[in-house]
Structures are given as C-alpha cells and as structure tokens.
Amino acid sequence: MTLISAILVAVVALEHLYILVLEMFLWTTPRAMRIFGTTEPFAEETKTLAANQGLYNGFLAAGLIWGLVHPNPAFGHQIQLFFLGCILAAAVYGGLTSKRSILLTQGLPALTAFVFVLA
C-alpha cells in the first residue's frame, strides 16, 4: 500500500508542477488558453496573477515531494496529508467558484492519494 500511495502522491505533485509551468510560463500560449478557457486579451491582462497562482501550485508540489522524501516516514505521511488536504480545499473552492471541472482534475487525484496515504 505504501508504494501505491507514494506513486499517487508523486502523480499529484507532478500535476501541480505541470500547472506551475502552465500558469507561470505558458499562460499566454494557445495550449494554456485552451486548457483554462481564456482569451488572448484576458491572458495578457492576467499574466502576473496567473504566475502568482503557478507559484502557489509549485509550493504544493514541493510540499508533497518533501513528504515523500522525508527521512521519518510517519512525519512524511503527515506532511503528505497536510498538502493533499490543502489541494482538496483549493479544488473544492475552485470547483464551486471558478470551474466545476477542477473538482475532477485536481480534487479527485488528491482525494485518491489522500485515502491511500491514510490506509
């Protein structure tokens, strides 16, 4: 079970690193605009805000990675649960206020990993 939970946590961390790249560096590209459902003028106007959001996603990924590599497995699990909980809270908020698909794309992987880390 530990290997499966570690893989799931790593997948969530990679997802948030991908979001970091999209929001910080690719925000005004056609790919990012398609993914986030934005227009070119909107993307240009919100480039700085998106970069800030991307940085926060990077912090979430860093926390999950920290939890995975922490030398004390019990403390590492606590770290993983904390950051997965943060992602779940953000996914629920984003799903209710911004785009409902956030519940599936960010919330479901985090919830799955959370359950496996708890198990």
Secondary structure as the mmCIF struct_conf table of DSSP 4:
data_model
#
loop_
_struct_conf.conf_type_id
_struct_conf.id
_struct_conf.beg_label_comp_id
_struct_conf.beg_label_asym_id
_struct_conf.beg_label_seq_id
_struct_conf.end_label_comp_id
_struct_conf.end_label_asym_id
_struct_conf.end_label_seq_id
HELX_RH_AL_P HELX_RH_AL_P1 THR A 2 MET A 24
TURN_TY1_P TURN_TY1_P1 PHE A 25 PHE A 25
BEND BEND1 LEU A 26 LEU A 26
TURN_TY1_P TURN_TY1_P2 TRP A 27 THR A 28
BEND BEND2 THR A 29 THR A 29
HELX_RH_AL_P HELX_RH_AL_P2 PRO A 30 PHE A 36
TURN_TY1_P TURN_TY1_P3 GLY A 37 GLY A 37
HELX_RH_AL_P HELX_RH_AL_P3 GLU A 40 GLU A 45
TURN_TY1_P TURN_TY1_P4 THR A 46 THR A 46
HELX_RH_AL_P HELX_RH_AL_P4 LYS A 47 VAL A 69
BEND BEND3 PRO A 71 ASN A 72
HELX_RH_AL_P HELX_RH_AL_P5 PRO A 73 THR A 97
TURN_TY1_P TURN_TY1_P5 SER A 98 SER A 98
TURN_TY1_P TURN_TY1_P6 ARG A 100 SER A 101
HELX_RH_AL_P HELX_RH_AL_P6 ILE A 102 ILE A 102
HELX_RH_PI_P HELX_RH_PI_P1 LEU A 103 GLY A 107
HELX_RH_AL_P HELX_RH_AL_P7 LEU A 108 LEU A 118
#
